[in-house]
Amino acid sequence: MSQPPEITLPDRLKFLVQHCETSCVAGCCGIGAYDFAPLHVASYLAATSGRISDSDLAVWEAELSETEVLVAGLTPNEDGYVCAIADMNHWFKRADFDNFMAELRCGIRVSRQLLELSKELEYPTPARYTFTPKSMPI
């Protein structure tokens, strides 16, 4: 069996995928190491600013589209694998790759709603915690 063409995910998408590597490590479990649940996607998208804007979502949609275009013209090998992503330790058949993109797209599209719900469910503290430095015994 011949190895399918290896692709490299665009950087932003690669880092999102790495963030979702929560169940195991890719070197051991391949795609089984990842949890692309909207909770993980939203936490990554909101990590630096605490919010997710329309322009953020547009950038992520463009990133997914760029990746789909990258794979669209590839010819499957004799076993039906269209591409490999070494960082994920996984070979994809076209339907599997399409599902992978759809799962990420779903998580990205609902991420703002999930973030808003999370903020609604936060513990209602009147102010942020204050920390008083104390000397630690050496």
One Martini backbone bead per residue (centre of mass of N, CA, C, O) as a GRO file, in nm:
protein
  138
    1MET     BB    1   0.096   0.037   0.023
    2SER     BB    2   0.050   0.363  -0.031
    3GLN     BB    3   0.118   0.668   0.063
    4PRO     BB    4  -0.029   0.938   0.127
    5PRO     BB    5  -0.045   1.252   0.118
    6GLU     BB    6   0.108   1.504   0.292
    7ILE     BB    7  -0.022   1.732   0.526
    8THR     BB    8  -0.043   2.073   0.639
    9LEU     BB    9  -0.166   2.254   0.863
   10PRO     BB   10  -0.257   2.535   0.939
   11ASP     BB   11  -0.154   2.688   1.212
   12ARG     BB   12  -0.420   2.752   1.358
   13LEU     BB   13  -0.536   2.465   1.322
   14LYS     BB   14  -0.307   2.310   1.453
   15PHE     BB   15  -0.346   2.438   1.741
   16LEU     BB   16  -0.633   2.345   1.784
   17VAL     BB   17  -0.579   2.044   1.759
   18GLN     BB   18  -0.376   2.028   1.992
   19HIS     BB   19  -0.583   2.118   2.212
   20CYS     BB   20  -0.764   1.843   2.149
   21GLU     BB   21  -0.535   1.665   2.286
   22THR     BB   22  -0.691   1.478   2.560
   23SER     BB   23  -0.709   1.145   2.560
   24CYS     BB   24  -0.414   1.144   2.440
   25VAL     BB   25  -0.175   1.057   2.200
   26ALA     BB   26  -0.106   1.051   1.872
   27GLY     BB   27   0.130   0.836   1.878
   28CYS     BB   28  -0.084   0.622   1.987
   29CYS     BB   29  -0.411   0.706   1.879
   30GLY     BB   30  -0.439   0.927   1.703
   31ILE     BB   31  -0.753   1.045   1.657
   32GLY     BB   32  -0.832   0.928   1.947
   33ALA     BB   33  -0.682   1.176   2.107
   34TYR     BB   34  -0.934   1.344   2.025
   35ASP     BB   35  -1.144   1.638   2.125
   36PHE     BB   36  -1.396   1.820   1.928
   37ALA     BB   37  -1.551   1.961   2.120
   38PRO     BB   38  -1.690   2.265   2.168
   39LEU     BB   39  -1.548   2.321   2.437
   40HIS     BB   40  -1.255   2.313   2.324
   41VAL     BB   41  -1.287   2.516   2.100
   42ALA     BB   42  -1.387   2.759   2.267
   43SER     BB   43  -1.146   2.776   2.463
   44TYR     BB   44  -0.942   2.843   2.243
   45LEU     BB   45  -1.076   3.093   2.105
   46ALA     BB   46  -1.097   3.250   2.408
   47ALA     BB   47  -0.816   3.255   2.559
   48THR     BB   48  -0.703   3.560   2.505
   49SER     BB   49  -0.998   3.743   2.526
   50GLY     BB   50  -1.291   3.609   2.610
   51ARG     BB   51  -1.372   3.607   2.298
   52ILE     BB   52  -1.604   3.593   1.999
   53SER     BB   53  -1.604   3.703   1.683
   54ASP     BB   54  -1.697   3.744   1.365
   55SER     BB   55  -1.406   3.766   1.260
   56ASP     BB   56  -1.305   3.509   1.387
   57LEU     BB   57  -1.499   3.317   1.237
   58ALA     BB   58  -1.404   3.396   0.951
   59VAL     BB   59  -1.114   3.298   0.982
   60TRP     BB   60  -1.184   3.001   1.045
   61GLU     BB   61  -1.337   2.945   0.785
   62ALA     BB   62  -1.098   3.000   0.598
   63GLU     BB   63  -0.916   2.778   0.714
   64LEU     BB   64  -1.097   2.542   0.636
   65SER     BB   65  -1.116   2.602   0.333
   66GLU     BB   66  -0.815   2.579   0.274
   67THR     BB   67  -0.798   2.280   0.358
   68GLU     BB   68  -1.006   2.167   0.159
   69VAL     BB   69  -0.855   2.256  -0.098
   70LEU     BB   70  -0.596   2.093  -0.044
   71VAL     BB   71  -0.767   1.806  -0.070
   72ALA     BB   72  -0.960   1.805  -0.322
   73GLY     BB   73  -0.719   1.724  -0.547
   74LEU     BB   74  -0.678   1.451  -0.427
   75THR     BB   75  -0.572   1.122  -0.475
   76PRO     BB   76  -0.644   0.827  -0.397
   77ASN     BB   77  -0.542   0.550  -0.302
   78GLU     BB   78  -0.593   0.206  -0.325
   79ASP     BB   79  -0.745   0.243  -0.018
   80GLY     BB   80  -0.870   0.560  -0.007
   81TYR     BB   81  -0.643   0.751   0.071
   82VAL     BB   82  -0.588   1.111   0.061
   83CYS     BB   83  -0.445   1.164   0.352
   84ALA     BB   84  -0.187   1.292   0.572
   85ILE     BB   85  -0.130   1.360   0.932
   86ALA     BB   86   0.138   1.346   1.123
   87ASP     BB   87   0.057   1.500   1.388
   88MET     BB   88  -0.199   1.282   1.409
   89ASN     BB   89  -0.151   0.994   1.313
   90HIS     BB   90  -0.321   1.010   1.017
   91TRP     BB   91  -0.539   0.862   0.788
   92PHE     BB   92  -0.750   0.978   0.516
   93LYS     BB   93  -1.048   0.964   0.405
   94ARG     BB   94  -1.263   1.161   0.260
   95ALA     BB   95  -1.502   1.128   0.461
   96ASP     BB   96  -1.325   1.170   0.714
   97PHE     BB   97  -1.227   1.451   0.645
   98ASP     BB   98  -1.504   1.583   0.620
   99ASN     BB   99  -1.583   1.521   0.915
  100PHE     BB  100  -1.356   1.675   1.049
  101MET     BB  101  -1.436   1.952   0.935
  102ALA     BB  102  -1.731   1.951   1.042
  103GLU     BB  103  -1.660   1.934   1.343
  104LEU     BB  104  -1.500   2.195   1.356
  105ARG     BB  105  -1.716   2.382   1.240
  106CYS     BB  106  -1.923   2.337   1.458
  107GLY     BB  107  -1.751   2.433   1.699
  108ILE     BB  108  -1.707   2.717   1.587
  109ARG     BB  109  -2.009   2.809   1.545
  110VAL     BB  110  -2.084   2.747   1.871
  111SER     BB  111  -1.874   2.897   2.055
  112ARG     BB  112  -2.022   3.159   2.136
  113GLN     BB  113  -2.263   3.028   2.276
  114LEU     BB  114  -2.095   2.872   2.484
  115LEU     BB  115  -1.963   3.120   2.612
  116GLU     BB  116  -2.225   3.257   2.701
  117LEU     BB  117  -2.324   3.024   2.880
  118SER     BB  118  -2.083   3.020   3.068
  119LYS     BB  119  -2.126   3.309   3.177
  120GLU     BB  120  -2.412   3.252   3.295
  121LEU     BB  121  -2.291   3.001   3.488
  122GLU     BB  122  -2.136   3.153   3.663
  123TYR     BB  123  -2.021   3.246   3.943
  124PRO     BB  124  -2.154   3.510   4.153
  125THR     BB  125  -1.926   3.735   4.177
  126PRO     BB  126  -1.868   4.062   4.276
  127ALA     BB  127  -1.559   3.995   4.251
  128ARG     BB  128  -1.255   3.953   4.214
  129TYR     BB  129  -0.998   3.812   4.320
  130THR     BB  130  -0.773   3.849   4.587
  131PHE     BB  131  -0.419   3.860   4.637
  132THR     BB  132  -0.204   3.787   4.905
  133PRO     BB  133   0.105   3.795   4.970
  134LYS     BB  134   0.312   3.530   5.088
  135SER     BB  135   0.525   3.377   5.270
  136MET     BB  136   0.737   3.114   5.200
  137PRO     BB  137   0.872   2.850   5.306
  138ILE     BB  138   1.209   2.714   5.257
   0.00000   0.00000   0.00000
